[in-house]
Amino acid sequence: MSLVTSAHSLQRVHKLIGDRIAAKNPRIYEAGGGSISCLPAEILKTGDVTVVDIDERQLQRNKYAKTKILGDIQTRDFEPGSFDLIVCYNVIEHLNTPDQAIAKFYQALAPGGLVFIAAPNPESLSGWITKMTPHWIHVLFYRRVLGYKGAGQPGRVPFPTVFHRVVSPAALIDYCRKLGFNVLYFRAYKGMVYDNMAQRRPILGRLLNVAVQLANGLVLWRRDLRAGDYHLVLEKEVTS
């Protein structure tokens, strides 16, 4: 069973966004955007970008946003129709009430506007391990295995993971449809941990691949447990 990579899926998302956002100066809201964007440089250059983040250090490092707001995306309100595109990249898994944040996205979005959500898949092997282990284990893994020496320090990954039930892909899609979104794109892709492990710790990487193959066998290959992350693009319905 083959899985697409993060780069391949993100390329498709970029094309979809580029084709749908016709405005020369799209109004963009990066929810929990911090200091780095997943959007193409040409969109960031022409767009009117607003970033909301709870970490002041991340906002200080942001060099592309026109408006930077220190706040919580779960409680932050904007006027209806304020944005053409909302991006929430690897954020909802850290929220206690991601459903509340997404409902606020819907209210802030213009009709026909897009929401792009990326998140880890809690139904994958890596997602299950993340849910079952304490945060200090995640920090140790980033430092000792992946080689991120500053991991766990203020403003640095990994951040504590909640995995609210709505973060599961099926639950998220169902919830968003009930809000009034149409699903334009969904793709679960191979978690980046496998490539990172293969590059940084080849022996551990091979052991991880053996473990996930065994786990796939236990679920009779009904799904590929390597699909550790996903991309979802939603469109707000245009009502007459």
C-alpha positions as a Markdown table, in Angstrom:
| # | Residue | x | y | z |
|---|---|---|---|---|
| 1 | Met | 0.0 | 0.0 | 0.0 |
| 2 | Ser | 1.5 | 3.3 | -1.1 |
| 3 | Leu | 1.1 | 6.7 | 0.7 |
| 4 | Val | 1.8 | 10.1 | -0.7 |
| 5 | Thr | 4.3 | 12.4 | 1.1 |
| 6 | Ser | 3.6 | 15.6 | 2.9 |
| 7 | Ala | 5.3 | 17.6 | 0.1 |
| 8 | His | 3.2 | 15.9 | -2.6 |
| 9 | Ser | -0.1 | 16.6 | -0.7 |
| 10 | Leu | 0.9 | 20.2 | 0.1 |
| 11 | Gln | 1.7 | 20.8 | -3.6 |
| 12 | Arg | -1.9 | 19.8 | -4.4 |
| 13 | Val | -3.3 | 22.0 | -1.7 |
| 14 | His | -1.3 | 25.0 | -2.9 |
| 15 | Lys | -2.6 | 24.5 | -6.4 |
| 16 | Leu | -6.2 | 24.2 | -5.1 |
| 17 | Ile | -5.8 | 27.4 | -3.1 |
| 18 | Gly | -4.2 | 29.3 | -6.0 |
| 19 | Asp | -7.0 | 28.3 | -8.3 |
| 20 | Arg | -9.8 | 29.2 | -5.8 |
| 21 | Ile | -8.5 | 32.4 | -4.3 |
| 22 | Ala | -8.9 | 34.7 | -7.3 |
| 23 | Ala | -8.4 | 37.9 | -5.3 |
| 24 | Lys | -5.1 | 39.7 | -6.0 |
| 25 | Asn | -4.9 | 40.6 | -2.3 |
| 26 | Pro | -6.5 | 37.8 | -0.4 |
| 27 | Arg | -7.4 | 38.4 | 3.2 |
| 28 | Ile | -5.6 | 35.5 | 5.1 |
| 29 | Tyr | -5.9 | 34.5 | 8.7 |
| 30 | Glu | -3.2 | 32.1 | 10.0 |
| 31 | Ala | -4.7 | 30.6 | 13.2 |
| 32 | Gly | -1.9 | 29.7 | 15.5 |
| 33 | Gly | 0.4 | 30.6 | 12.7 |
| 34 | Gly | 3.4 | 31.6 | 14.8 |
| 35 | Ser | 6.5 | 32.6 | 12.8 |
| 36 | Ile | 6.5 | 30.2 | 9.8 |
| 37 | Ser | 3.9 | 29.8 | 7.1 |
| 38 | Cys | 3.1 | 26.7 | 4.9 |
| 39 | Leu | 1.7 | 29.0 | 2.1 |
| 40 | Pro | 3.7 | 29.8 | -1.0 |
| 41 | Ala | 5.8 | 33.0 | -0.9 |
| 42 | Glu | 3.8 | 34.6 | -3.8 |
| 43 | Ile | 0.5 | 34.3 | -1.8 |
| 44 | Leu | 2.2 | 35.8 | 1.4 |
| 45 | Lys | 3.6 | 38.7 | -0.7 |
| 46 | Thr | 0.3 | 39.7 | -2.2 |
| 47 | Gly | -2.0 | 38.7 | 0.7 |
| 48 | Asp | -3.2 | 40.8 | 3.7 |
| 49 | Val | -2.0 | 38.3 | 6.4 |
| 50 | Thr | -3.3 | 38.3 | 10.0 |
| 51 | Val | -1.7 | 35.9 | 12.5 |
| 52 | Val | -3.1 | 35.0 | 15.9 |
| 53 | Asp | -0.9 | 33.1 | 18.3 |
| 54 | Ile | -0.8 | 32.6 | 22.1 |
| 55 | Asp | 3.0 | 32.7 | 22.1 |
| 56 | Glu | 4.5 | 36.2 | 22.0 |
| 57 | Arg | 7.9 | 34.8 | 21.0 |
| 58 | Gln | 6.5 | 33.2 | 17.9 |
| 59 | Leu | 4.8 | 36.5 | 16.9 |
| 60 | Gln | 8.0 | 38.5 | 17.4 |
| 61 | Arg | 9.8 | 36.1 | 15.0 |
| 62 | Asn | 7.1 | 36.5 | 12.4 |
| 63 | Lys | 8.3 | 38.6 | 9.4 |
| 64 | Tyr | 5.5 | 38.4 | 6.9 |
| 65 | Ala | 2.2 | 39.2 | 8.7 |
| 66 | Lys | 0.6 | 42.6 | 8.4 |
| 67 | Thr | -1.3 | 42.2 | 11.6 |
| 68 | Lys | 0.0 | 40.2 | 14.6 |
| 69 | Ile | -2.4 | 39.4 | 17.5 |
| 70 | Leu | -1.5 | 37.8 | 20.8 |
| 71 | Gly | -4.5 | 35.7 | 21.6 |
| 72 | Asp | -6.3 | 32.4 | 21.6 |
| 73 | Ile | -7.9 | 31.2 | 18.4 |
| 74 | Gln | -10.5 | 29.3 | 20.5 |
| 75 | Thr | -12.0 | 32.6 | 21.8 |
| 76 | Arg | -10.9 | 35.2 | 19.2 |
| 77 | Asp | -13.8 | 36.7 | 17.2 |
| 78 | Phe | -13.6 | 38.5 | 13.9 |
| 79 | Glu | -16.3 | 40.3 | 11.9 |
| 80 | Pro | -18.3 | 37.9 | 9.6 |
| 81 | Gly | -16.7 | 37.7 | 6.1 |
| 82 | Ser | -13.3 | 39.1 | 7.3 |
| 83 | Phe | -11.2 | 36.5 | 5.4 |
| 84 | Asp | -10.9 | 34.7 | 2.1 |
| 85 | Leu | -8.5 | 32.0 | 3.4 |
| 86 | Ile | -7.9 | 30.6 | 6.9 |
| 87 | Val | -5.0 | 28.4 | 7.6 |
| 88 | Cys | -4.6 | 26.2 | 10.8 |
| 89 | Tyr | -1.5 | 24.1 | 10.3 |
| 90 | Asn | -0.6 | 21.6 | 13.0 |
| 91 | Val | -2.5 | 23.4 | 15.7 |
| 92 | Ile | -5.9 | 21.8 | 16.4 |
| 93 | Glu | -4.3 | 18.8 | 18.1 |
| 94 | His | -3.1 | 21.1 | 20.8 |
| 95 | Leu | -6.4 | 22.7 | 21.6 |
| 96 | Asn | -8.9 | 21.8 | 24.3 |
| 97 | Thr | -11.8 | 23.1 | 22.2 |
| 98 | Pro | -10.8 | 22.8 | 18.5 |
| 99 | Asp | -14.5 | 22.6 | 17.6 |
| 100 | Gln | -15.1 | 26.0 | 19.0 |
| 101 | Ala | -12.1 | 27.4 | 17.1 |
| 102 | Ile | -13.4 | 25.9 | 13.8 |
| 103 | Ala | -16.9 | 27.4 | 14.4 |
| 104 | Lys | -15.2 | 30.8 | 14.8 |
| 105 | Phe | -13.4 | 30.2 | 11.5 |
| 106 | Tyr | -16.7 | 29.6 | 9.8 |
| 107 | Gln | -18.1 | 32.9 | 11.1 |
| 108 | Ala | -15.0 | 34.9 | 10.1 |
| 109 | Leu | -14.8 | 33.4 | 6.6 |
| 110 | Ala | -16.4 | 35.0 | 3.5 |
| 111 | Pro | -18.9 | 32.9 | 1.5 |
| 112 | Gly | -16.9 | 30.8 | -0.9 |
| 113 | Gly | -13.7 | 31.2 | 1.2 |
| 114 | Leu | -11.4 | 28.4 | 2.2 |
| 115 | Val | -10.1 | 26.8 | 5.4 |
| 116 | Phe | -6.9 | 24.7 | 5.2 |
| 117 | Ile | -6.4 | 22.4 | 8.2 |
| 118 | Ala | -3.4 | 20.2 | 8.8 |
| 119 | Ala | -3.0 | 17.9 | 11.8 |
| 120 | Pro | -1.6 | 14.6 | 13.0 |
| 121 | Asn | -3.8 | 11.6 | 12.6 |
| 122 | Pro | -4.7 | 10.2 | 16.1 |
| 123 | Glu | -5.8 | 7.0 | 14.4 |
| 124 | Ser | -2.3 | 6.2 | 13.1 |
| 125 | Leu | 0.5 | 4.4 | 15.0 |
| 126 | Ser | 2.4 | 7.6 | 15.7 |
| 127 | Gly | -0.9 | 9.3 | 16.8 |
| 128 | Trp | -1.7 | 6.4 | 19.2 |
| 129 | Ile | 1.8 | 6.5 | 20.7 |
| 130 | Thr | 1.5 | 10.3 | 21.2 |
| 131 | Lys | -1.8 | 9.9 | 23.0 |
| 132 | Met | -0.6 | 7.1 | 25.3 |
| 133 | Thr | 2.7 | 8.8 | 26.4 |
| 134 | Pro | 3.3 | 11.9 | 28.6 |
| 135 | His | 4.7 | 15.1 | 27.1 |
| 136 | Trp | 8.2 | 14.7 | 28.6 |
| 137 | Ile | 8.6 | 11.5 | 26.5 |
| 138 | His | 7.8 | 13.6 | 23.4 |
| 139 | Val | 10.4 | 16.2 | 24.4 |
| 140 | Leu | 13.0 | 13.4 | 25.0 |
| 141 | Phe | 12.2 | 11.9 | 21.6 |
| 142 | Tyr | 12.7 | 15.2 | 19.8 |
| 143 | Arg | 16.0 | 15.9 | 21.7 |
| 144 | Arg | 17.6 | 12.4 | 21.7 |
| 145 | Val | 16.3 | 10.8 | 18.6 |
| 146 | Leu | 15.5 | 13.6 | 16.2 |
| 147 | Gly | 18.3 | 15.8 | 17.4 |
| 148 | Tyr | 16.4 | 19.0 | 18.2 |
| 149 | Lys | 18.5 | 20.3 | 21.1 |
| 150 | Gly | 16.1 | 23.1 | 22.0 |
| 151 | Ala | 13.0 | 20.9 | 22.0 |
| 152 | Gly | 10.6 | 21.6 | 24.8 |
| 153 | Gln | 12.0 | 25.0 | 25.6 |
| 154 | Pro | 9.6 | 28.0 | 25.6 |
| 155 | Gly | 8.2 | 28.6 | 22.1 |
| 156 | Arg | 9.8 | 25.4 | 20.7 |
| 157 | Val | 8.3 | 22.1 | 19.6 |
| 158 | Pro | 7.0 | 19.7 | 20.7 |
| 159 | Phe | 4.0 | 21.4 | 22.3 |
| 160 | Pro | 1.6 | 19.5 | 24.6 |
| 161 | Thr | -0.9 | 17.4 | 22.6 |
| 162 | Val | -4.6 | 17.1 | 23.6 |
| 163 | Phe | -6.1 | 15.2 | 20.7 |
| 164 | His | -9.7 | 16.3 | 21.2 |
| 165 | Arg | -12.1 | 13.7 | 19.7 |
| 166 | Val | -13.0 | 16.1 | 16.8 |
| 167 | Val | -9.3 | 15.9 | 15.5 |
| 168 | Ser | -10.0 | 12.4 | 14.2 |
| 169 | Pro | -10.5 | 12.8 | 10.4 |
| 170 | Ala | -14.0 | 11.3 | 10.1 |
| 171 | Ala | -15.2 | 13.2 | 13.2 |
| 172 | Leu | -13.7 | 16.5 | 11.9 |
| 173 | Ile | -15.2 | 16.1 | 8.4 |
| 174 | Asp | -18.6 | 15.3 | 9.9 |
| 175 | Tyr | -18.5 | 18.3 | 12.2 |
| 176 | Cys | -17.4 | 20.7 | 9.5 |
| 177 | Arg | -20.1 | 19.6 | 7.1 |
| 178 | Lys | -22.7 | 20.2 | 9.9 |
| 179 | Leu | -21.3 | 23.8 | 10.2 |
| 180 | Gly | -21.9 | 24.4 | 6.5 |
| 181 | Phe | -18.5 | 23.6 | 4.9 |
| 182 | Asn | -18.0 | 21.6 | 1.7 |
| 183 | Val | -15.0 | 19.3 | 1.6 |
| 184 | Leu | -12.8 | 20.1 | -1.4 |
| 185 | Tyr | -9.8 | 18.0 | -0.5 |
| 186 | Phe | -8.7 | 15.4 | 2.1 |
| 187 | Arg | -5.5 | 13.4 | 2.1 |
| 188 | Ala | -3.9 | 11.3 | 4.8 |
| 189 | Tyr | -0.2 | 11.0 | 4.1 |
| 190 | Lys | 2.9 | 9.3 | 5.4 |
| 191 | Gly | 4.0 | 10.7 | 8.7 |
| 192 | Met | 7.2 | 12.6 | 8.6 |
| 193 | Val | 8.6 | 10.7 | 11.6 |
| 194 | Tyr | 9.4 | 7.8 | 9.3 |
| 195 | Asp | 11.7 | 9.8 | 7.0 |
| 196 | Asn | 13.2 | 11.7 | 9.9 |
| 197 | Met | 14.0 | 8.4 | 11.7 |
| 198 | Ala | 15.4 | 6.9 | 8.5 |
| 199 | Gln | 17.8 | 9.8 | 8.0 |
| 200 | Arg | 18.8 | 10.5 | 11.6 |
| 201 | Arg | 18.6 | 7.0 | 13.2 |
| 202 | Pro | 18.7 | 4.4 | 10.4 |
| 203 | Ile | 18.6 | 1.4 | 12.7 |
| 204 | Leu | 15.7 | 2.8 | 14.7 |
| 205 | Gly | 14.1 | 3.7 | 11.5 |
| 206 | Arg | 14.2 | 0.2 | 10.2 |
| 207 | Leu | 12.8 | -1.1 | 13.5 |
| 208 | Leu | 10.0 | 1.4 | 13.3 |
| 209 | Asn | 9.1 | 0.2 | 9.8 |
| 210 | Val | 9.0 | -3.4 | 11.0 |
| 211 | Ala | 6.7 | -2.4 | 13.9 |
| 212 | Val | 4.3 | -0.5 | 11.8 |
| 213 | Gln | 4.1 | -3.3 | 9.3 |
| 214 | Leu | 3.3 | -5.7 | 12.1 |
| 215 | Ala | 0.6 | -3.2 | 13.4 |
| 216 | Asn | -0.9 | -3.0 | 9.9 |
| 217 | Gly | -1.1 | -6.8 | 9.8 |
| 218 | Leu | -3.0 | -6.8 | 13.2 |
| 219 | Val | -5.6 | -4.5 | 11.7 |
| 220 | Leu | -5.7 | -6.7 | 8.5 |
| 221 | Trp | -4.5 | -3.7 | 6.4 |
| 222 | Arg | -7.9 | -2.1 | 6.7 |
| 223 | Arg | -6.0 | 1.2 | 7.0 |
| 224 | Asp | -2.3 | 2.1 | 6.7 |
| 225 | Leu | -1.1 | 3.1 | 10.2 |
| 226 | Arg | 1.8 | 5.0 | 8.6 |
| 227 | Ala | -0.7 | 7.7 | 7.6 |
| 228 | Gly | 0.4 | 9.9 | 10.5 |
| 229 | Asp | -0.8 | 13.2 | 9.2 |
| 230 | Tyr | -3.5 | 14.7 | 7.0 |
| 231 | His | -4.5 | 17.8 | 5.0 |
| 232 | Leu | -8.1 | 19.0 | 4.7 |
| 233 | Val | -9.4 | 21.9 | 2.6 |
| 234 | Leu | -12.9 | 23.2 | 3.2 |
| 235 | Glu | -15.1 | 25.7 | 1.4 |
| 236 | Lys | -17.8 | 27.8 | 3.1 |
| 237 | Glu | -21.0 | 27.4 | 1.2 |
| 238 | Val | -22.3 | 30.3 | -0.8 |
| 239 | Thr | -25.9 | 30.8 | 0.2 |
| 240 | Ser | -28.4 | 32.6 | -2.1 |
